[in-house]
Amino acid sequence: MDTEAQHTERDRSSGMEERSRSVRISGQDGQQGGPVDGPAEADERPVESATEPDERSETVADRFGVSWRRTGVIGALCVVFVLLLSHFVLQPFLIPSRSMEPTLQVGDRILVNKLAYRFGDQPQRGDVVVFDGTGSFVQQAPEEDPVTGLLHGAAAALGLAEPAETDFVKRVVGVGGDRVVCCDKNGRLTVNGVPVEEWYVQMGDAPSKVPFDIVVPQGTLWVMGDHRSQSSDSRDHLGQPGGGMVPVERVIGRADWIGWPFGRWSGVPETGAFDAVPAPAAGGHG
């Protein structure tokens, strides 16, 4: 075998490989920024993989922020809607005392229909109403910090706090022109001379331990609690300005439903106790 020829072939192939390598390198150097071979691609891949997580994390953060802002806006709109609904249409009202037992119990949240008397209708005997007692049950509204009052008013409007000290819930017993007397020989209230069977009064309570004989002025109401021994109502203000009468314009609305707790979810029971009571005589009673 010709050993010299073998060496010559090896030298030629080595030279071709060197020239091929130099061409590849010079081609890589001649192109500005473009990867040509595998090794160049491998050099740039770590840069791409390093930037991708940052872009994704920024996108997630942006979306998360937008989501929270959207949730906050929707929540604020819902609160505004509920407050407007409570102010004009239907207001939750927390029962803070026993004065209306057994009809309403402590902790009940009633729904007050503010449209009940908005279109010409008037409170009727037997209605359970919520009213502002300023000038009748409370001669002067207590002073309070404006900010605290605003927050408490908003919470009360949502049924989350006790009502204002000037707000009361009672049952209408007499309307303008009625003569209400306590009591007849059988211990019953009479309205316009007709005895009233008050089945809604707390068991064991007398219709009233305070005797009275009053004529309700036009435009006002005589109101009493169902739990007579636990209720401070019109009877307790007979000697005060206004005589315990509640002006109709001070009525906030009619209690139509018990909304909470769920176990007591129902309408406020109506009563037929006053069905037999006649309209007051023209010009009222003497």
RAUR-V97193 format. One record per run of one state. SS is the DSSP state (hx for helix, st for strand, lp for the rest). FROM is the first residue (numbers start at 1). LEN is the number of residues. If there is no record, write none. Layout:
BEGIN
<<SS/FROM/LEN> <SS/FROM/LEN>>
END
This chain:
BEGIN
<<lp/1/2> <hx/3/28> <lp/31/7> <hx/38/51> <lp/89/1> <st/90/5> <lp/95/14> <st/109/5> <lp/114/14> <st/128/5> <lp/133/1> <st/134/1> <lp/135/3> <st/138/1> <lp/139/7> <hx/146/12> <lp/158/9> <st/167/8> <lp/175/4> <st/179/4> <lp/183/7> <st/190/2> <lp/192/2> <st/194/2> <lp/196/16> <st/212/4> <lp/216/4> <st/220/5> <lp/225/3> <hx/228/3> <lp/231/3> <hx/234/4> <lp/238/8> <st/246/2> <hx/248/3> <st/251/10> <lp/261/1> <hx/262/3> <lp/265/1> <st/266/2> <lp/268/19>>
END
